[in-house]
Amino acid sequence: MKSYFFNSAWMMADSLVARVLGLLVTVVVARYLGPEDFGMYAYVMSMVALFGIVGHMGLDGLLIRELLDERRMQSETLGIAFVMKGAGFALAVLGLLTFGLLMPGNLPEERWLFVLASLAVAMQPVSAVLGNWFRSRVEARYAVLSNLAGVVAGGAFKVGAVLAGAGVVAVGVGQTLGAAIGAILLIVMFLWRGGPAPGTWSFSRRRARTMLSEGVMIFVGSMFAVIYLKIDQVMLRAMQGPETVGIYSIASLLSEALYFIPAAIVGTAFPKLVQINAGDPAAFVERLQDLFDILATSALIVLVGLFALGPLTINLAMGPSYSPAVPIFLVHVLSLPFIFLRQGFSRWVIIRNMAKFSMMTQGAGALLNVGLNLVLIPQFGGIGAAAATLISYAAASYFALLLSPDTQPIFRMMTRSLLQPWRGIRKLMTLYRRLRNG
């Protein structure tokens, strides 16, 4: 139990420190650049998220599972993952460069930002493969330290660029620099901790086809999820210009800053859930309910805090030019409970091989989001985009579970967790006492 707790603590610390540093740097950069130039930067980062999902290929959860189940075949598993993720991220780089350089409406600064972002994406196979290797060994701290070093270096460069009076392109250089430093240190940590040397990695077409066929629906579902989280900024850029994107991105950034909480909780619980499901299905259901309880309660606690402090934080930190972000923020954060619970559901999907259903619900959510954006953005601007995100996420991650007999029990478990938040509080307190008492 302690090993999983400390692994979770390191993952939480990584995301928390990275998010806090990212927010502080973003405040400095956004205030300096202003809504229009910052909107260009945010727009390119949204495109990175949209194209970058191709590189993940739905393999992250599967990779951890394979590393746990086949410890004697780690070199082959790592080789398969690196080849497939390398090919995926190569396609992402090609897409970014093509879109960034050939899209007629892009400004010169945006084109440079696309080039720099492509370089950062090209380094992603390293973190995507080696980071999961550390997580499968419950040694997340080494991936954490590498990532934080990159975040600190990239953030320092961005702040230095602002102090030197540089423009938005220099901020993009800082993003690429941080990615490079994080990748290099992760390789060093991997070799230092006795990871199989890349020269010993092998490739099995049979296992690759099996993993790819199992991960393809998860990948498509993840792609849809990213679409309805990021397409709003792309559509705002096309329909209302970069200044609106800059204002909206501040609201969504503060809302999305705490997405690391469910990711860290679920990422740490997932290996244990896999083991429990293999030996005791009844206990698996109990542990899954515990997970939903903790996720729902965490989301509600975060939501209360954001409603209390978020508007004041935006006004004080960002200044009057970003004050229109406050109502957008208050709408956007309402999606947090559904986002938290979806993280738990996504792991259940992997364990129970329900990827097809996940893909269908994510696809429906993405289409709904695009349709709502087309209707709401012209009339309501950023608030309309935030409302579209909220409605589509609630529909795809919660209400859609009523459509299948296989997922209706999960809907009831989620509802129980949302309506009885004290269940999660009790379980968090029990876990704390167990850890304190050894």
Contacts in CASP RR format, 6 or more apart in sequence:
PFRMAT RR
TARGET T0000
AUTHOR 0000-0000-0000
METHOD contacts of the structure
MODEL  1
MKSYFFNSAWMMADSLVARVLGLLVTVVVARYLGPEDFGMYAYVMSMVAL
FGIVGHMGLDGLLIRELLDERRMQSETLGIAFVMKGAGFALAVLGLLTFG
LLMPGNLPEERWLFVLASLAVAMQPVSAVLGNWFRSRVEARYAVLSNLAG
VVAGGAFKVGAVLAGAGVVAVGVGQTLGAAIGAILLIVMFLWRGGPAPGT
WSFSRRRARTMLSEGVMIFVGSMFAVIYLKIDQVMLRAMQGPETVGIYSI
ASLLSEALYFIPAAIVGTAFPKLVQINAGDPAAFVERLQDLFDILATSAL
IVLVGLFALGPLTINLAMGPSYSPAVPIFLVHVLSLPFIFLRQGFSRWVI
IRNMAKFSMMTQGAGALLNVGLNLVLIPQFGGIGAAAATLISYAAASYFA
LLLSPDTQPIFRMMTRSLLQPWRGIRKLMTLYRRLRNG
1 434 0 8 1.000
1 435 0 8 1.000
2 435 0 8 1.000
2 438 0 8 1.000
3 138 0 8 1.000
4 138 0 8 1.000
4 268 0 8 1.000
4 269 0 8 1.000
4 271 0 8 1.000
4 272 0 8 1.000
5 431 0 8 1.000
5 435 0 8 1.000
6 141 0 8 1.000
7 135 0 8 1.000
7 138 0 8 1.000
7 139 0 8 1.000
7 140 0 8 1.000
7 141 0 8 1.000
7 268 0 8 1.000
8 264 0 8 1.000
8 265 0 8 1.000
8 267 0 8 1.000
8 268 0 8 1.000
8 269 0 8 1.000
10 140 0 8 1.000
10 141 0 8 1.000
10 144 0 8 1.000
11 135 0 8 1.000
11 140 0 8 1.000
11 144 0 8 1.000
11 263 0 8 1.000
11 264 0 8 1.000
11 267 0 8 1.000
11 268 0 8 1.000
12 260 0 8 1.000
12 261 0 8 1.000
12 264 0 8 1.000
13 144 0 8 1.000
14 140 0 8 1.000
14 143 0 8 1.000
14 144 0 8 1.000
14 147 0 8 1.000
14 148 0 8 1.000
14 264 0 8 1.000
15 260 0 8 1.000
15 261 0 8 1.000
15 263 0 8 1.000
15 264 0 8 1.000
16 260 0 8 1.000
17 148 0 8 1.000
17 151 0 8 1.000
18 147 0 8 1.000
18 148 0 8 1.000
18 151 0 8 1.000
18 260 0 8 1.000
19 257 0 8 1.000
19 258 0 8 1.000
19 260 0 8 1.000
21 151 0 8 1.000
21 152 0 8 1.000
21 155 0 8 1.000
22 151 0 8 1.000
22 155 0 8 1.000
23 253 0 8 1.000
23 254 0 8 1.000
23 257 0 8 1.000
25 155 0 8 1.000
25 158 0 8 1.000
25 159 0 8 1.000
26 250 0 8 1.000
26 253 0 8 1.000
27 317 0 8 1.000
27 318 0 8 1.000
28 158 0 8 1.000
28 159 0 8 1.000
28 162 0 8 1.000
29 38 0 8 1.000
29 41 0 8 1.000
29 158 0 8 1.000
29 159 0 8 1.000
29 162 0 8 1.000
29 171 0 8 1.000
30 38 0 8 1.000
30 246 0 8 1.000
30 250 0 8 1.000
30 318 0 8 1.000
30 322 0 8 1.000
31 318 0 8 1.000
31 319 0 8 1.000
32 162 0 8 1.000
32 165 0 8 1.000
33 39 0 8 1.000
33 41 0 8 1.000
33 167 0 8 1.000
33 168 0 8 1.000
33 171 0 8 1.000
34 246 0 8 1.000
34 321 0 8 1.000
35 242 0 8 1.000
35 243 0 8 1.000
35 244 0 8 1.000
35 246 0 8 1.000
35 247 0 8 1.000
35 321 0 8 1.000
35 322 0 8 1.000
36 242 0 8 1.000
36 243 0 8 1.000
36 246 0 8 1.000
37 109 0 8 1.000
37 167 0 8 1.000
37 168 0 8 1.000
37 242 0 8 1.000
38 168 0 8 1.000
38 246 0 8 1.000
38 249 0 8 1.000
38 250 0 8 1.000
39 237 0 8 1.000
39 242 0 8 1.000
39 243 0 8 1.000
39 245 0 8 1.000
39 246 0 8 1.000
39 249 0 8 1.000
40 107 0 8 1.000
40 109 0 8 1.000
40 110 0 8 1.000
40 113 0 8 1.000
40 168 0 8 1.000
40 242 0 8 1.000
40 245 0 8 1.000
41 113 0 8 1.000
41 168 0 8 1.000
41 171 0 8 1.000
41 172 0 8 1.000
42 233 0 8 1.000
42 245 0 8 1.000
42 246 0 8 1.000
42 249 0 8 1.000
42 253 0 8 1.000
43 110 0 8 1.000
43 233 0 8 1.000
43 234 0 8 1.000
43 237 0 8 1.000
43 242 0 8 1.000
43 245 0 8 1.000
44 110 0 8 1.000
44 113 0 8 1.000
44 114 0 8 1.000
44 117 0 8 1.000
45 117 0 8 1.000
45 175 0 8 1.000
46 230 0 8 1.000
46 231 0 8 1.000
46 233 0 8 1.000
46 234 0 8 1.000
46 249 0 8 1.000
47 96 0 8 1.000
47 99 0 8 1.000
47 100 0 8 1.000
47 114 0 8 1.000
47 117 0 8 1.000
47 230 0 8 1.000
47 234 0 8 1.000
48 96 0 8 1.000
48 117 0 8 1.000
48 120 0 8 1.000
48 121 0 8 1.000
49 226 0 8 1.000
49 229 0 8 1.000
49 230 0 8 1.000
50 226 0 8 1.000
50 227 0 8 1.000
50 230 0 8 1.000
50 231 0 8 1.000
50 234 0 8 1.000
51 92 0 8 1.000
51 95 0 8 1.000
51 96 0 8 1.000
51 99 0 8 1.000
51 121 0 8 1.000
52 89 0 8 1.000
52 92 0 8 1.000
52 96 0 8 1.000
52 121 0 8 1.000
52 124 0 8 1.000
53 92 0 8 1.000
53 219 0 8 1.000
53 222 0 8 1.000
53 223 0 8 1.000
53 226 0 8 1.000
54 88 0 8 1.000
54 89 0 8 1.000
54 91 0 8 1.000
54 92 0 8 1.000
54 223 0 8 1.000
55 85 0 8 1.000
55 86 0 8 1.000
55 88 0 8 1.000
55 89 0 8 1.000
55 91 0 8 1.000
55 92 0 8 1.000
55 124 0 8 1.000
55 125 0 8 1.000
55 128 0 8 1.000
56 85 0 8 1.000
56 128 0 8 1.000
56 219 0 8 1.000
56 222 0 8 1.000
57 84 0 8 1.000
57 85 0 8 1.000
57 88 0 8 1.000
57 212 0 8 1.000
57 215 0 8 1.000
57 216 0 8 1.000
57 219 0 8 1.000
58 215 0 8 1.000
58 216 0 8 1.000
58 218 0 8 1.000
58 219 0 8 1.000
58 222 0 8 1.000
59 81 0 8 1.000
59 84 0 8 1.000
59 85 0 8 1.000
59 211 0 8 1.000
59 215 0 8 1.000
59 219 0 8 1.000
60 128 0 8 1.000
60 132 0 8 1.000
61 132 0 8 1.000
61 218 0 8 1.000
61 270 0 8 1.000
61 347 0 8 1.000
61 350 0 8 1.000
62 211 0 8 1.000
62 214 0 8 1.000
62 215 0 8 1.000
62 218 0 8 1.000
62 350 0 8 1.000
63 77 0 8 1.000
63 81 0 8 1.000
63 129 0 8 1.000
63 132 0 8 1.000
63 136 0 8 1.000
64 132 0 8 1.000
64 135 0 8 1.000
64 136 0 8 1.000
64 270 0 8 1.000
64 271 0 8 1.000
65 271 0 8 1.000
65 274 0 8 1.000
65 350 0 8 1.000
66 77 0 8 1.000
66 211 0 8 1.000
67 74 0 8 1.000
67 77 0 8 1.000
67 132 0 8 1.000
67 133 0 8 1.000
67 136 0 8 1.000
67 137 0 8 1.000
68 136 0 8 1.000
68 271 0 8 1.000
68 274 0 8 1.000
68 275 0 8 1.000
70 76 0 8 1.000
70 77 0 8 1.000
74 133 0 8 1.000
74 195 0 8 1.000
74 196 0 8 1.000
75 196 0 8 1.000
75 200 0 8 1.000
75 201 0 8 1.000
75 202 0 8 1.000
76 201 0 8 1.000
76 202 0 8 1.000
76 203 0 8 1.000
76 204 0 8 1.000
76 207 0 8 1.000
77 207 0 8 1.000
78 129 0 8 1.000
78 133 0 8 1.000
78 196 0 8 1.000
78 201 0 8 1.000
79 129 0 8 1.000
79 201 0 8 1.000
79 202 0 8 1.000
79 203 0 8 1.000
80 203 0 8 1.000
80 204 0 8 1.000
80 207 0 8 1.000
80 208 0 8 1.000
80 211 0 8 1.000
81 128 0 8 1.000
81 129 0 8 1.000
81 132 0 8 1.000
82 125 0 8 1.000
82 129 0 8 1.000
82 198 0 8 1.000
82 201 0 8 1.000
83 203 0 8 1.000
83 208 0 8 1.000
84 208 0 8 1.000
84 211 0 8 1.000
84 212 0 8 1.000
85 124 0 8 1.000
85 125 0 8 1.000
85 128 0 8 1.000
85 129 0 8 1.000
86 125 0 8 1.000
89 121 0 8 1.000
89 122 0 8 1.000
89 124 0 8 1.000
89 125 0 8 1.000
89 128 0 8 1.000
90 122 0 8 1.000
92 121 0 8 1.000
92 124 0 8 1.000
93 118 0 8 1.000
93 121 0 8 1.000
93 122 0 8 1.000
96 114 0 8 1.000
96 117 0 8 1.000
96 118 0 8 1.000
96 121 0 8 1.000
97 114 0 8 1.000
97 115 0 8 1.000
97 118 0 8 1.000
99 114 0 8 1.000
100 106 0 8 1.000
100 110 0 8 1.000
100 111 0 8 1.000
100 114 0 8 1.000
101 111 0 8 1.000
101 114 0 8 1.000
101 115 0 8 1.000
106 114 0 8 1.000
107 242 0 8 1.000
109 167 0 8 1.000
109 168 0 8 1.000
109 169 0 8 1.000
112 169 0 8 1.000
113 168 0 8 1.000
113 169 0 8 1.000
113 172 0 8 1.000
116 169 0 8 1.000
116 172 0 8 1.000
116 173 0 8 1.000
116 175 0 8 1.000
116 176 0 8 1.000
117 172 0 8 1.000
117 175 0 8 1.000
117 176 0 8 1.000
119 176 0 8 1.000
119 179 0 8 1.000
119 180 0 8 1.000
120 175 0 8 1.000
120 176 0 8 1.000
120 178 0 8 1.000
120 179 0 8 1.000
120 180 0 8 1.000
123 179 0 8 1.000
123 180 0 8 1.000
123 183 0 8 1.000
124 179 0 8 1.000
126 183 0 8 1.000
126 186 0 8 1.000
126 187 0 8 1.000
127 143 0 8 1.000
127 146 0 8 1.000
127 147 0 8 1.000
127 182 0 8 1.000
127 183 0 8 1.000
127 186 0 8 1.000
130 143 0 8 1.000
130 186 0 8 1.000
130 187 0 8 1.000
130 189 0 8 1.000
130 190 0 8 1.000
131 143 0 8 1.000
131 186 0 8 1.000
133 190 0 8 1.000
133 195 0 8 1.000
134 140 0 8 1.000
134 142 0 8 1.000
134 143 0 8 1.000
134 189 0 8 1.000
134 190 0 8 1.000
134 193 0 8 1.000
135 143 0 8 1.000
135 267 0 8 1.000
135 271 0 8 1.000
136 271 0 8 1.000
138 271 0 8 1.000
139 193 0 8 1.000
140 268 0 8 1.000
142 186 0 8 1.000
142 189 0 8 1.000
142 190 0 8 1.000
142 193 0 8 1.000
143 186 0 8 1.000
143 189 0 8 1.000
145 185 0 8 1.000
145 189 0 8 1.000
146 182 0 8 1.000
146 183 0 8 1.000
146 185 0 8 1.000
146 186 0 8 1.000
146 188 0 8 1.000
146 189 0 8 1.000
147 182 0 8 1.000
147 186 0 8 1.000
149 181 0 8 1.000
149 182 0 8 1.000
149 185 0 8 1.000
150 178 0 8 1.000
150 179 0 8 1.000
150 181 0 8 1.000
150 182 0 8 1.000
150 185 0 8 1.000
151 178 0 8 1.000
153 177 0 8 1.000
153 178 0 8 1.000
153 181 0 8 1.000
153 182 0 8 1.000
154 174 0 8 1.000
154 175 0 8 1.000
154 177 0 8 1.000
154 178 0 8 1.000
154 181 0 8 1.000
155 174 0 8 1.000
155 178 0 8 1.000
157 170 0 8 1.000
157 173 0 8 1.000
157 174 0 8 1.000
157 177 0 8 1.000
157 178 0 8 1.000
158 170 0 8 1.000
158 171 0 8 1.000
158 172 0 8 1.000
158 174 0 8 1.000
158 175 0 8 1.000
160 166 0 8 1.000
161 167 0 8 1.000
161 170 0 8 1.000
161 171 0 8 1.000
161 173 0 8 1.000
161 174 0 8 1.000
162 171 0 8 1.000
164 170 0 8 1.000
191 197 0 8 1.000
214 353 0 8 1.000
214 355 0 8 1.000
215 355 0 8 1.000
216 355 0 8 1.000
217 355 0 8 1.000
217 356 0 8 1.000
217 358 0 8 1.000
217 359 0 8 1.000
218 346 0 8 1.000
218 349 0 8 1.000
218 350 0 8 1.000
218 355 0 8 1.000
218 358 0 8 1.000
218 359 0 8 1.000
220 359 0 8 1.000
220 362 0 8 1.000
220 363 0 8 1.000
221 355 0 8 1.000
221 358 0 8 1.000
221 359 0 8 1.000
221 362 0 8 1.000
221 363 0 8 1.000
222 362 0 8 1.000
223 362 0 8 1.000
224 359 0 8 1.000
224 362 0 8 1.000
224 363 0 8 1.000
224 365 0 8 1.000
224 366 0 8 1.000
224 396 0 8 1.000
225 342 0 8 1.000
225 362 0 8 1.000
225 366 0 8 1.000
227 363 0 8 1.000
227 366 0 8 1.000
227 369 0 8 1.000
227 370 0 8 1.000
228 362 0 8 1.000
228 365 0 8 1.000
228 366 0 8 1.000
228 368 0 8 1.000
228 369 0 8 1.000
228 370 0 8 1.000
228 389 0 8 1.000
228 392 0 8 1.000
228 393 0 8 1.000
228 396 0 8 1.000
229 256 0 8 1.000
229 389 0 8 1.000
229 393 0 8 1.000
231 366 0 8 1.000
231 369 0 8 1.000
231 370 0 8 1.000
231 373 0 8 1.000
232 248 0 8 1.000
232 252 0 8 1.000
232 369 0 8 1.000
232 373 0 8 1.000
232 377 0 8 1.000
232 382 0 8 1.000
232 385 0 8 1.000
232 386 0 8 1.000
232 388 0 8 1.000
232 389 0 8 1.000
233 245 0 8 1.000
233 248 0 8 1.000
233 249 0 8 1.000
233 252 0 8 1.000
233 385 0 8 1.000
235 370 0 8 1.000
235 373 0 8 1.000
235 374 0 8 1.000
235 377 0 8 1.000
235 385 0 8 1.000
236 244 0 8 1.000
236 245 0 8 1.000
236 248 0 8 1.000
236 377 0 8 1.000
236 381 0 8 1.000
236 382 0 8 1.000
236 385 0 8 1.000
237 244 0 8 1.000
237 245 0 8 1.000
239 377 0 8 1.000
239 378 0 8 1.000
240 377 0 8 1.000
240 381 0 8 1.000
240 382 0 8 1.000
244 381 0 8 1.000
244 382 0 8 1.000
247 322 0 8 1.000
247 324 0 8 1.000
247 325 0 8 1.000
247 328 0 8 1.000
247 382 0 8 1.000
248 325 0 8 1.000
248 328 0 8 1.000
248 381 0 8 1.000
248 382 0 8 1.000
248 385 0 8 1.000
248 386 0 8 1.000
250 314 0 8 1.000
250 318 0 8 1.000
250 322 0 8 1.000
250 325 0 8 1.000
250 329 0 8 1.000
251 314 0 8 1.000
251 325 0 8 1.000
251 326 0 8 1.000
251 328 0 8 1.000
251 329 0 8 1.000
251 332 0 8 1.000
251 382 0 8 1.000
251 386 0 8 1.000
252 328 0 8 1.000
252 329 0 8 1.000
252 332 0 8 1.000
252 386 0 8 1.000
252 389 0 8 1.000
254 306 0 8 1.000
254 310 0 8 1.000
254 313 0 8 1.000
254 314 0 8 1.000
254 329 0 8 1.000
255 306 0 8 1.000
255 329 0 8 1.000
255 332 0 8 1.000
255 333 0 8 1.000
255 335 0 8 1.000
255 336 0 8 1.000
258 302 0 8 1.000
258 306 0 8 1.000
258 336 0 8 1.000
259 339 0 8 1.000
261 298 0 8 1.000
261 302 0 8 1.000
261 340 0 8 1.000
262 295 0 8 1.000
262 298 0 8 1.000
262 299 0 8 1.000
262 339 0 8 1.000
262 340 0 8 1.000
262 341 0 8 1.000
262 343 0 8 1.000
262 344 0 8 1.000
263 343 0 8 1.000
265 291 0 8 1.000
265 294 0 8 1.000
265 295 0 8 1.000
265 298 0 8 1.000
265 343 0 8 1.000
266 291 0 8 1.000
266 295 0 8 1.000
266 343 0 8 1.000
266 344 0 8 1.000
266 346 0 8 1.000
266 347 0 8 1.000
267 347 0 8 1.000
269 287 0 8 1.000
269 291 0 8 1.000
269 347 0 8 1.000
270 347 0 8 1.000
270 350 0 8 1.000
272 287 0 8 1.000
273 284 0 8 1.000
273 287 0 8 1.000
273 288 0 8 1.000
273 291 0 8 1.000
273 347 0 8 1.000
273 351 0 8 1.000
274 351 0 8 1.000
276 283 0 8 1.000
276 284 0 8 1.000
276 287 0 8 1.000
277 284 0 8 1.000
277 351 0 8 1.000
284 351 0 8 1.000
288 344 0 8 1.000
288 348 0 8 1.000
288 413 0 8 1.000
289 413 0 8 1.000
289 416 0 8 1.000
289 417 0 8 1.000
290 424 0 8 1.000
290 427 0 8 1.000
291 344 0 8 1.000
292 341 0 8 1.000
292 344 0 8 1.000
292 413 0 8 1.000
292 414 0 8 1.000
292 416 0 8 1.000
292 417 0 8 1.000
293 416 0 8 1.000
293 417 0 8 1.000
293 420 0 8 1.000
293 423 0 8 1.000
293 424 0 8 1.000
293 427 0 8 1.000
294 424 0 8 1.000
294 427 0 8 1.000
294 428 0 8 1.000
295 340 0 8 1.000
295 341 0 8 1.000
295 343 0 8 1.000
295 344 0 8 1.000
295 417 0 8 1.000
296 337 0 8 1.000
296 340 0 8 1.000
296 341 0 8 1.000
296 414 0 8 1.000
296 417 0 8 1.000
296 418 0 8 1.000
296 421 0 8 1.000
296 424 0 8 1.000
297 417 0 8 1.000
297 421 0 8 1.000
297 422 0 8 1.000
297 423 0 8 1.000
297 424 0 8 1.000
297 425 0 8 1.000
297 428 0 8 1.000
298 340 0 8 1.000
299 336 0 8 1.000
299 337 0 8 1.000
299 339 0 8 1.000
299 340 0 8 1.000
299 341 0 8 1.000
300 337 0 8 1.000
300 418 0 8 1.000
300 421 0 8 1.000
302 336 0 8 1.000
303 333 0 8 1.000
303 334 0 8 1.000
303 336 0 8 1.000
303 337 0 8 1.000
306 329 0 8 1.000
306 333 0 8 1.000
306 336 0 8 1.000
307 330 0 8 1.000
307 333 0 8 1.000
310 326 0 8 1.000
310 329 0 8 1.000
311 326 0 8 1.000
311 329 0 8 1.000
311 330 0 8 1.000
314 322 0 8 1.000
314 323 0 8 1.000
314 325 0 8 1.000
314 326 0 8 1.000
314 329 0 8 1.000
315 323 0 8 1.000
315 326 0 8 1.000
318 325 0 8 1.000
327 383 0 8 1.000
328 382 0 8 1.000
328 383 0 8 1.000
328 385 0 8 1.000
328 386 0 8 1.000
329 386 0 8 1.000
331 383 0 8 1.000
331 384 0 8 1.000
331 386 0 8 1.000
331 387 0 8 1.000
331 390 0 8 1.000
332 386 0 8 1.000
332 389 0 8 1.000
332 390 0 8 1.000
334 390 0 8 1.000
335 389 0 8 1.000
335 390 0 8 1.000
335 393 0 8 1.000
335 394 0 8 1.000
337 418 0 8 1.000
338 393 0 8 1.000
338 394 0 8 1.000
338 397 0 8 1.000
338 398 0 8 1.000
339 393 0 8 1.000
339 397 0 8 1.000
341 397 0 8 1.000
341 398 0 8 1.000
341 414 0 8 1.000
341 417 0 8 1.000
341 418 0 8 1.000
342 393 0 8 1.000
342 396 0 8 1.000
342 397 0 8 1.000
345 358 0 8 1.000
345 397 0 8 1.000
345 401 0 8 1.000
345 410 0 8 1.000
345 414 0 8 1.000
346 358 0 8 1.000
348 354 0 8 1.000
348 410 0 8 1.000
349 355 0 8 1.000
349 357 0 8 1.000
349 358 0 8 1.000
352 406 0 8 1.000
354 406 0 8 1.000
354 407 0 8 1.000
357 404 0 8 1.000
357 406 0 8 1.000
357 407 0 8 1.000
361 396 0 8 1.000
361 397 0 8 1.000
361 400 0 8 1.000
361 401 0 8 1.000
362 396 0 8 1.000
363 396 0 8 1.000
364 395 0 8 1.000
364 396 0 8 1.000
364 400 0 8 1.000
365 392 0 8 1.000
365 393 0 8 1.000
365 395 0 8 1.000
365 396 0 8 1.000
366 392 0 8 1.000
366 396 0 8 1.000
368 388 0 8 1.000
368 391 0 8 1.000
368 392 0 8 1.000
368 395 0 8 1.000
368 396 0 8 1.000
369 388 0 8 1.000
369 389 0 8 1.000
369 391 0 8 1.000
369 392 0 8 1.000
371 388 0 8 1.000
372 384 0 8 1.000
372 387 0 8 1.000
372 388 0 8 1.000
372 391 0 8 1.000
372 392 0 8 1.000
373 384 0 8 1.000
373 385 0 8 1.000
373 388 0 8 1.000
376 383 0 8 1.000
376 384 0 8 1.000
376 385 0 8 1.000
376 387 0 8 1.000
376 388 0 8 1.000
377 384 0 8 1.000
377 385 0 8 1.000
377 388 0 8 1.000
380 387 0 8 1.000
398 411 0 8 1.000
398 414 0 8 1.000
400 407 0 8 1.000
401 407 0 8 1.000
401 408 0 8 1.000
401 410 0 8 1.000
401 411 0 8 1.000
401 414 0 8 1.000
402 408 0 8 1.000
402 411 0 8 1.000
416 423 0 8 1.000
417 423 0 8 1.000
417 424 0 8 1.000
END
